[in-house]
């Protein structure tokens, strides 16, 4: 039976060697798996970093667009405010000139009305601009009302232009791809 003991020892040695090889293979797999996890973690961190940079760039671009829009709207508002002030100043000057009789409003009169008994001079005076056109001077109160109506019309047109500019500034730019 001495051969049996030697075989037993060989079998035990082979088993021990197999267990050691399996443990070594397990360690190698563990190291390889750990390396793969580390690479995945690094790739994940790089992807998150890239997403963060992209989001920050998009946010900065949106903020820049908003700031540019605000500046355009402010410039447009100033332009329309100036136009409104100029129109109001011109209307006030016109009303003052009408009130002081420095300026008189007149209208062209149809020559057929003269035949029905309108007592207007047949020819304009020496200071007349129209050649042989009959003109009637408006009552100063009526002239003031006409000026007030035109003032309201001017303000409405300026407000409309301001609204249109605002809508154009907010509207997205047309795409060249369509």
Residue pairs with C-beta under 8 A, 6 or more apart in sequence:
69 169
69 170
72 169
73 166
73 169
76 162
76 165
76 166
76 169
77 162
79 165
80 158
80 159
80 161
80 162
80 165
83 158
83 161
84 155
84 158
84 159
87 151
87 154
87 155
87 158
88 151
88 155
91 147
91 150
91 151
91 154
94 103
94 147
95 144
95 147
95 148
96 102
97 103
98 104
98 105
98 140
98 143
98 144
98 147
99 140
99 144
101 140
104 137
104 138
104 140
104 143
105 137
105 138
105 143
105 146
106 135
106 136
106 137
106 138
107 135
107 136
107 138
108 130
108 133
108 134
108 135
109 118
109 120
109 134
109 135
109 136
111 134
114 120
114 122
114 134
118 136
120 134
120 135
120 136
121 134
122 134
123 132
124 130
124 132
124 133
124 134
124 135
128 135
138 146
